[in-house]
Amino acid sequence: MSIEGSVSQVFRPVGQGLFAQGQVRLLPDRRTVVSWVHDCGATGDPTPLRREITRARSRLGGRRYLDVLILSHLDEDHVNGLADLLRDVRVGRVVLAETPKSPPF
């Protein structure tokens, strides 16, 4: 048995920083089965980031659920839009690719 689907990913234009969003959808009804965001931040003029957050939230539709949030690291230009993006959005899993450095013991 095979399952047909599609994968889409958008790198959102936010200037200096990173904000990517993607989905896996099953055919034929194009039902979203996995949605993710990879980082959500930028430095400089906040207007592009705000605009792209609005677009990303609308892409979630009425679902208001994000399966996976991937954070490459915690620098401002990768996370400073998260509060706006995740307002009223539940997240299933957070993946932190780089953990903060711990002091040696």
URVENFEN-V277895 format. One record per backbone hydrogen bond with DSSP energy under -1.0 kcal/mol. CO is the residue of the C=O (numbers start at 1). NH is the residue of the N-H. Records with the same first field share a line. If there is no record, write none. Layout:
BEGIN
CO: NH  NH
END
This chain:
BEGIN
4: 27
6: 25
8: 23
10: 21
12: 14
16: 43
18: 41
19: 12
20: 38
21: 10
22: 36
23: 8
24: 33  34
25: 6
26: 30
31: 26
34: 24
35: 68
36: 22
37: 70
38: 20
40: 81
46: 50
47: 51
48: 52
49: 53
50: 54
51: 55
52: 56
53: 57
54: 58
55: 59
56: 60
60: 63
64: 90
66: 92
67: 93
68: 37
69: 95
70: 39
71: 97
75: 78
76: 80
77: 18
78: 40
79: 82
81: 85
82: 86
86: 89
90: 66
93: 69
95: 71
END
